[in-house]
Amino acid sequence: MPTPTAPGPRRTAIATLISVLMFLMAGCAQPGETEKFGQSSPTLSMPAQGSGQPSSDTTVIRYVSPISRDGEIQPGWRQAGETHSLEDNCNRSPVAVEDGIYQCGPSALAAMACFYNHPTEAYFCPLSPFGRQYRLLKIMGESDGTQFTQPYPWGLELDDGRECTIRQGGAWGTRDDGYFGTYSCDTGEEFVLSTGGQHDVLFTVDPNGKWTVSLGELGAVGEQFPPPSAMGLAAIYYAAWAK
């Protein structure tokens, strides 16, 4: 079983637009350019946390944090169902900004972010980035604890209120224009699209720190769809330890 390490760097709040620009510059993307997740050169390590209420001018970065490193369950969180044991291995979570958080389980049934608690040897796995319930798992296999240097957002909150979650296996439709489905949304027929693979999504960032993605439908091979449309993001979500 993995052993949690010391807490990562403290996350700071976006107090001004200047700090947003500093964050973007630190991620090697200039305002108005496109950030492409999934490349070997990291463009994002530890995002800054937004403060106050989201506005139409900026995208707030939030954290899904059901538990602290010392095992304290956070207010409002509760376990869903019974504790289950899996004969499986866990890998580093692609949606976590800190170590000690894993992806466990097979394909579409996988838990994208599981927080390992050393005293209980259990994994706390939120059901989604938008809720307050978690599964409690006992994993009998090995765990790869190497932290992702370039995590992907786990969840996206669109400007129109839709909530979209990163793809984690399963059969999805296709398109003939080179785009792929990357995030599925809770309502509507559109998906957040990418151009280079399952998680290689493109985020366009403007000078105010507003993130934008491409939306479009998926279907059968040969089916034609309109060009993707742009949609702003009200918030993006990562997995991180509670402080």
TORZA-977987 format. One record per residue (C-alpha): residue in one letter; z negated, x negated, y negated. Coordinates in Angstrom, 1 decimal, decimal comma. Layout:
# TORZA-977987
<atom A; <Z; X; Y>>
...
END
This chain:
# TORZA-977987
<atom M; <0,0; 0,0; 0,0>>
<atom P; <0,7; -1,2; -3,5>>
<atom T; <-2,0; -2,3; -5,8>>
<atom P; <-1,8; -1,1; -9,4>>
<atom T; <-1,6; -3,8; -12,0>>
<atom A; <-3,0; -4,0; -15,4>>
<atom P; <-1,9; -1,4; -17,9>>
<atom G; <1,4; -2,0; -19,6>>
<atom P; <1,9; -2,4; -23,3>>
<atom R; <0,5; 0,4; -25,5>>
<atom R; <3,1; 2,9; -26,6>>
<atom T; <3,3; 3,5; -30,3>>
<atom A; <4,4; 6,5; -32,3>>
<atom I; <7,6; 6,9; -34,3>>
<atom A; <5,9; 7,1; -37,7>>
<atom T; <9,1; 6,8; -39,9>>
<atom L; <12,8; 6,7; -39,5>>
<atom I; <12,6; 2,9; -40,1>>
<atom S; <10,6; 2,5; -36,9>>
<atom V; <13,2; 4,6; -35,1>>
<atom L; <15,9; 2,2; -36,3>>
<atom M; <13,8; -0,8; -35,2>>
<atom F; <13,5; 0,7; -31,8>>
<atom L; <17,2; 1,2; -31,5>>
<atom M; <18,0; -2,3; -32,7>>
<atom A; <15,5; -3,7; -30,1>>
<atom G; <17,5; -1,8; -27,5>>
<atom C; <20,7; -3,6; -28,5>>
<atom A; <22,4; -0,5; -29,8>>
<atom Q; <23,4; 0,0; -33,4>>
<atom P; <23,2; 3,4; -35,1>>
<atom G; <26,2; 5,5; -34,3>>
<atom E; <27,0; 3,4; -31,2>>
<atom T; <26,7; 4,5; -27,6>>
<atom E; <24,0; 3,5; -25,2>>
<atom K; <25,2; 3,3; -21,6>>
<atom F; <22,4; 3,4; -19,0>>
<atom G; <23,0; 1,8; -15,6>>
<atom Q; <24,4; -1,5; -16,9>>
<atom S; <22,9; -4,8; -15,8>>
<atom S; <21,9; -5,7; -19,4>>
<atom P; <18,9; -3,6; -20,3>>
<atom T; <19,2; -1,4; -23,4>>
<atom L; <15,8; 0,2; -23,1>>
<atom S; <12,4; -1,0; -21,9>>
<atom M; <9,4; 0,8; -23,4>>
<atom P; <10,4; 3,7; -25,6>>
<atom A; <8,3; 4,6; -28,6>>
<atom Q; <6,5; 8,0; -28,5>>
<atom G; <7,4; 10,7; -31,1>>
<atom S; <4,8; 12,2; -33,2>>
<atom G; <4,5; 15,7; -34,7>>
<atom Q; <7,0; 18,5; -34,0>>
<atom P; <10,6; 17,8; -33,0>>
<atom S; <13,1; 18,2; -35,7>>
<atom S; <16,9; 18,7; -35,7>>
<atom D; <17,3; 15,2; -37,1>>
<atom T; <15,5; 13,1; -34,5>>
<atom T; <15,0; 13,1; -30,7>>
<atom V; <11,4; 12,9; -29,6>>
<atom I; <10,5; 10,7; -26,7>>
<atom R; <7,8; 12,1; -24,5>>
<atom Y; <5,9; 11,0; -21,4>>
<atom V; <5,0; 12,8; -18,1>>
<atom S; <1,5; 11,6; -17,4>>
<atom P; <-0,5; 13,6; -14,8>>
<atom I; <-3,0; 10,8; -14,1>>
<atom S; <-4,4; 7,6; -15,5>>
<atom R; <-4,5; 4,3; -13,7>>
<atom D; <-8,2; 4,8; -13,0>>
<atom G; <-7,5; 8,1; -11,2>>
<atom E; <-8,5; 10,6; -13,9>>
<atom I; <-6,4; 13,8; -13,6>>
<atom Q; <-5,2; 14,9; -17,1>>
<atom P; <-6,1; 18,3; -18,5>>
<atom G; <-3,8; 21,1; -17,5>>
<atom W; <-2,5; 19,4; -14,3>>
<atom R; <-3,1; 20,9; -10,9>>
<atom Q; <-2,1; 20,3; -7,3>>
<atom A; <0,6; 22,4; -5,8>>
<atom G; <0,0; 23,2; -2,1>>
<atom E; <-1,6; 21,0; 0,5>>
<atom T; <-1,6; 17,2; 0,8>>
<atom H; <1,3; 16,0; 3,0>>
<atom S; <2,0; 12,8; 5,0>>
<atom L; <5,4; 11,3; 5,1>>
<atom E; <6,8; 8,6; 7,4>>
<atom D; <8,9; 7,2; 4,7>>
<atom N; <9,2; 4,3; 2,3>>
<atom C; <8,9; 4,5; -1,5>>
<atom N; <11,0; 2,6; -4,0>>
<atom R; <10,5; 1,9; -7,7>>
<atom S; <11,0; 5,0; -9,8>>
<atom P; <14,2; 4,9; -12,0>>
<atom V; <12,6; 7,2; -14,5>>
<atom A; <9,3; 5,3; -15,1>>
<atom V; <8,6; 3,0; -18,0>>
<atom E; <5,6; 1,3; -16,3>>
<atom D; <4,9; -0,2; -12,9>>
<atom G; <3,0; 1,6; -10,1>>
<atom I; <5,2; 4,6; -10,2>>
<atom Y; <7,6; 5,3; -7,3>>
<atom Q; <10,4; 7,4; -6,0>>
<atom C; <9,4; 8,8; -2,6>>
<atom G; <11,0; 11,0; 0,0>>
<atom P; <14,6; 11,6; 1,3>>
<atom S; <17,6; 12,5; -0,9>>
<atom A; <17,4; 15,9; -2,5>>
<atom L; <13,8; 16,4; -1,3>>
<atom A; <12,7; 13,2; -3,0>>
<atom A; <10,0; 13,1; -5,6>>
<atom M; <11,5; 11,2; -8,5>>
<atom A; <8,2; 9,9; -9,9>>
<atom C; <5,0; 9,4; -7,8>>
<atom F; <1,9; 7,8; -9,3>>
<atom Y; <0,0; 5,7; -6,8>>
<atom N; <-3,7; 5,9; -6,8>>
<atom H; <-5,3; 3,0; -5,0>>
<atom P; <-8,8; 4,4; -4,3>>
<atom T; <-7,4; 7,4; -2,5>>
<atom E; <-4,2; 5,8; -1,2>>
<atom A; <-2,3; 8,9; -2,4>>
<atom Y; <0,7; 9,5; -4,5>>
<atom F; <0,6; 12,1; -7,3>>
<atom C; <4,2; 13,4; -7,7>>
<atom P; <5,0; 15,9; -10,5>>
<atom L; <7,3; 18,7; -9,4>>
<atom S; <9,4; 18,3; -12,6>>
<atom P; <9,2; 16,5; -16,0>>
<atom F; <8,6; 19,9; -17,6>>
<atom G; <5,7; 21,4; -15,7>>
<atom R; <2,1; 20,7; -15,0>>
<atom Q; <2,0; 20,7; -11,2>>
<atom Y; <2,1; 17,8; -8,8>>
<atom R; <2,4; 17,3; -5,0>>
<atom L; <-0,1; 15,0; -3,3>>
<atom L; <1,5; 12,7; -0,7>>
<atom K; <0,3; 10,2; 1,8>>
<atom I; <3,1; 7,7; 2,5>>
<atom M; <3,0; 5,7; 5,7>>
<atom G; <5,9; 3,3; 4,9>>
<atom E; <6,3; 0,4; 2,5>>
<atom S; <6,6; 0,6; -1,3>>
<atom D; <8,8; -1,5; -3,5>>
<atom G; <6,9; -1,9; -6,7>>
<atom T; <9,4; -3,8; -8,8>>
<atom Q; <9,7; -2,1; -12,2>>
<atom F; <13,0; -0,9; -13,5>>
<atom T; <14,0; -2,9; -16,5>>
<atom Q; <16,2; -0,1; -17,7>>
<atom P; <14,8; 3,3; -16,8>>
<atom Y; <16,7; 6,5; -17,1>>
<atom P; <15,3; 9,6; -18,8>>
<atom W; <13,8; 11,9; -16,2>>
<atom G; <14,3; 15,1; -18,2>>
<atom L; <16,3; 16,2; -21,3>>
<atom E; <15,5; 19,0; -23,6>>
<atom L; <18,7; 20,2; -25,3>>
<atom D; <18,8; 21,4; -28,9>>
<atom D; <19,5; 25,0; -27,6>>
<atom G; <16,3; 25,0; -25,5>>
<atom R; <17,8; 24,2; -22,1>>
<atom E; <15,9; 21,8; -19,8>>
<atom C; <17,9; 19,4; -17,7>>
<atom T; <16,7; 17,2; -14,9>>
<atom I; <18,2; 14,0; -13,5>>
<atom R; <20,3; 14,2; -10,3>>
<atom Q; <18,5; 13,2; -7,2>>
<atom G; <20,9; 13,8; -4,3>>
<atom G; <22,4; 16,9; -3,0>>
<atom A; <26,0; 18,2; -3,1>>
<atom W; <27,4; 18,6; -6,6>>
<atom G; <30,8; 19,7; -7,8>>
<atom T; <33,4; 17,4; -9,4>>
<atom R; <35,9; 17,1; -12,2>>
<atom D; <39,4; 15,5; -12,5>>
<atom D; <38,9; 13,9; -15,9>>
<atom G; <36,7; 11,0; -14,8>>
<atom Y; <33,3; 12,6; -15,6>>
<atom F; <30,5; 13,1; -13,1>>
<atom G; <27,5; 15,4; -13,1>>
<atom T; <24,3; 13,5; -14,0>>
<atom Y; <21,7; 16,1; -15,0>>
<atom S; <21,4; 19,8; -14,0>>
<atom C; <20,1; 22,3; -16,4>>
<atom D; <17,8; 25,3; -15,9>>
<atom T; <20,3; 27,9; -17,3>>
<atom G; <24,1; 28,0; -17,8>>
<atom E; <26,9; 26,5; -15,8>>
<atom E; <27,2; 23,2; -17,7>>
<atom F; <25,9; 19,8; -16,6>>
<atom V; <25,1; 16,7; -18,5>>
<atom L; <28,0; 14,4; -17,7>>
<atom S; <28,5; 10,7; -17,2>>
<atom T; <31,6; 8,5; -16,9>>
<atom G; <30,7; 5,7; -14,5>>
<atom G; <28,5; 7,0; -11,7>>
<atom Q; <25,6; 9,1; -10,8>>
<atom H; <23,2; 8,0; -13,5>>
<atom D; <25,5; 6,1; -15,8>>
<atom V; <25,1; 8,6; -18,6>>
<atom L; <26,2; 8,0; -22,2>>
<atom F; <23,8; 8,6; -25,0>>
<atom T; <25,2; 8,5; -28,6>>
<atom V; <22,5; 7,7; -31,1>>
<atom D; <23,0; 8,3; -34,9>>
<atom P; <21,2; 6,5; -37,8>>
<atom N; <18,3; 9,1; -37,7>>
<atom G; <17,5; 8,5; -34,1>>
<atom K; <19,3; 11,7; -32,9>>
<atom W; <20,5; 11,4; -29,3>>
<atom T; <23,6; 13,3; -28,1>>
<atom V; <25,1; 13,9; -24,6>>
<atom S; <28,3; 15,4; -23,2>>
<atom L; <28,2; 18,8; -21,4>>
<atom G; <30,7; 20,3; -19,0>>
<atom E; <31,2; 22,4; -15,9>>
<atom L; <31,7; 21,1; -12,3>>
<atom G; <33,7; 22,7; -9,5>>
<atom A; <36,1; 22,1; -6,6>>
<atom V; <38,5; 19,3; -6,3>>
<atom G; <41,6; 20,0; -8,5>>
<atom E; <39,9; 22,6; -10,6>>
<atom Q; <40,6; 22,2; -14,3>>
<atom F; <37,9; 22,4; -17,1>>
<atom P; <37,9; 22,2; -20,9>>
<atom P; <37,0; 18,8; -22,3>>
<atom P; <33,2; 18,0; -22,5>>
<atom S; <31,3; 19,3; -25,5>>
<atom A; <28,6; 17,4; -27,4>>
<atom M; <25,0; 18,5; -27,5>>
<atom G; <22,0; 17,1; -29,3>>
<atom L; <18,7; 16,3; -27,6>>
<atom A; <15,5; 17,7; -28,9>>
<atom A; <13,4; 15,5; -26,6>>
<atom I; <13,7; 13,1; -23,6>>
<atom Y; <11,1; 12,6; -20,9>>
<atom Y; <10,0; 9,5; -18,9>>
<atom A; <7,2; 9,0; -16,4>>
<atom A; <4,3; 6,9; -17,6>>
<atom W; <0,6; 6,4; -16,9>>
<atom A; <-1,8; 8,5; -19,1>>
<atom K; <-3,8; 6,4; -21,5>>
END
